[in-house]
Each structure stands twice: as C-alpha cells, then as structure tokens.
Amino acid sequence: MSVTMSRLVIALALAAPLPAMAALSCNTSAQAVAFGNYDPLSALATDSTGQVTVTCTNLISLFVNYTVDLSTGVSGSYASRQMASGANRLNYNLYTDVTRLLVWGDGTSGTSHISTGFLVVLLGTTANHTVYGRIPARQNAAVGSYSDTITVTVTF
C-alpha cells in the first residue's frame, strides 16, 4: 500500500526594515519539498529537499544580514509538523542540516533557523538555502494526498 503525497507548499512572507538611504532590493523564492509516494510498510524514512533563495541587489556595496524562519504549518508545533489529507495526518519535519537533526523553525523552542549575511555589490548576490524534509517510517497513514503550507519569513 502506498500513500500519494502532494508537495509541501512553501509560501513566502518578507519583512524588510532597511535604512532609507540604502538602495537595496531583495527578493525571495521557494522551491517546495515534494516527498512523492510514502510507503507506510517501509522501514526507511522518506526524505526530500526544497530550497529557499534570497537575492539582493544594490547600487553600492552593502553587507546584508538576514534570517530565514519557517512556520509550524497545520500542526502548530515544531516538535512534529503534520501534513493533512482531510482529517488524516502524517507526521514530518523540516531541517536546516543534511543529517536532519536541527529542526528548522524560528530559533525558539529548541529550533534552528538560518542567520547569515552576504556582501551585495552592484549586480547583487544570491544565496540558496536547502530545506531538508523527512517523513518518519512506519506511520499508519490512510491513502490520500497530504499537504501542509509553511510560511517562510525572511527578515533583513
């Protein structure tokens, strides 16, 4: 038996309080984490990745510090996010690291987030941040298409 997974949708929110004198333009985009089919009989977790991209341009050189936070989604908790298919739920989580040990949240409640910066010169700079997803093995999941919406907040 396999469960058909729809992609995990990542919506974007941007908060950008910057000095008025900085001629800075930043954009963000996200590639969804798509898990594909989940097999509840498999002893292996189902892993996938997505990406958050931050691109900034400026007419002068400027060092830009920013953070990237992810929301809890439908579960309301970072401890175990959940995808929904009607009333059915499937546990999963999102991580900042390839080992899938650091839960990507907002830096509170034991979660991690991306906090970094880069130098923007004339043509700009792009930074890609991989989102590592995992569905734990052997969940008693009903057949269906599961999804969750995560809000990405990039603060400059």
N, C-alpha and C positions, 0 to 999 in steps of 0.2 A: 504494500500500500504506500502511496506517496501523496504528499500534500503539495499542491501547486502554490508557489509563493509569488506574490507580486512584488515589485520593487519597493524598497523603503524610500519614501519620498522625503527629500530634504528641502524645506522651504527656507528662504533667506530673509533675515532682518538685518538692517545696517544702522548702527549708531555711530555717528562720526563728529564728535565735538572737536573742531580744529580751530586754531587761531585764524582770524580773518585775513591776516597777511600772507598765509600760506596758500599758494596757488596749487592746491593738491586735489587730485581727482582719484578716488578709489572705487573699484567695483569688486563684487564678489560673485561667484557662481558655485554651483554644487553639482556633482555627479552622484546620483542615487546609489545606495548599496542595494544590489539586486541579488538575492540569495538563490533564486531558481527553485527547483523542487527539493522539498525536505522529506527525508525518509525516516519516519519515527521508529523503524526497526533497526536502523544503523547504529552501531556502537561509536561512530565518529561524529563529532560536531560538524556543523555546516558553516563554513567560513566564506566571507566575501569582502570586497573592499569598495569604497567610493572615494570621493575626493572633494575637498573644499579648496577653491582657488581664490587668492586675493591678489588683485592687480592694482598698483598705484602708479600714477604719472604726475609729473611736476615740471614746472619750467625752470626751477632751480634745484640744487641739491638739498635734500632734507632726509633726516633719519626718521622713519615712521615706526613707532611701537604700536603693537596691536595684540588683542586677544581674540581667540575663537572659542565660543562656548556652544554646546549643544543642549537642547531642552530634553526633558524626560519623555516626551511623547504621551501616548494614551495611558500609560501605566501610572504616570505621576510620580515615578520613583526612578532613581538611578541604579538602585540595587539590582533590579531586574526589569528592563524595559519589556514591553509586550506589544506584539502585533495582534491585530484583531481581524477576525472574519466573522461578522455578525457578533453573536455572544461568545464565540470561541476565542481563546487567547493562546499565543505561542510566545514563550519567553525567548529573549535575545538580548544582546547588548552591543554597544559601540565602544571602541577603544582608541587611544592615541598611539599605541605601540603594536608592532607586529606580533609580539608574544601574547597580546590580548590580556594583559594584566592590569593596565591602567584605564579604568572606565572614563570615557570622555563625557564630561559634564560641564559644570560652570566653576569648578575649583572648590566647591563646598561639599560637605557630606562625604569626604574621602575620595572625591572625583578629581580628575586631572583636566586641564584644558591647555590649549596652545597659547603661549605667551611669548611673543617674539618680536622681531623688527627687521627692517631692511632699509638700505640706502636707496632713495629714489633720485635718479639723475636724468634730466632731460626726457629720454624716451620711456622711462619708467622701469618698474620691476614687477615680476610675477612670482608668487610663492604658492606652491602646491602642498596641501596637507592631506595625507591619506587617512581615510576613516576606515578602521578595521572592524568588521562586524562578525559576530558569532552567534549561532543558534545552538544551545546545548543539545547533546544527543539524547535519544530515547524519551522524548516527550510524548505523551498520549494526546496527539493532536488530531482533530477532526479534519477530514478532507475539505479543502477550501482555498480561497485566495486571501492571504493575510497581508496586511499593510499597517504602517504606522507613519505619522508625519512628525518629523523632527525639525524644530526651528533652529537655524544656525544664526548666532549673533556675533558679528564681528565689530569690536569696539576699538576705535583709533584714539 
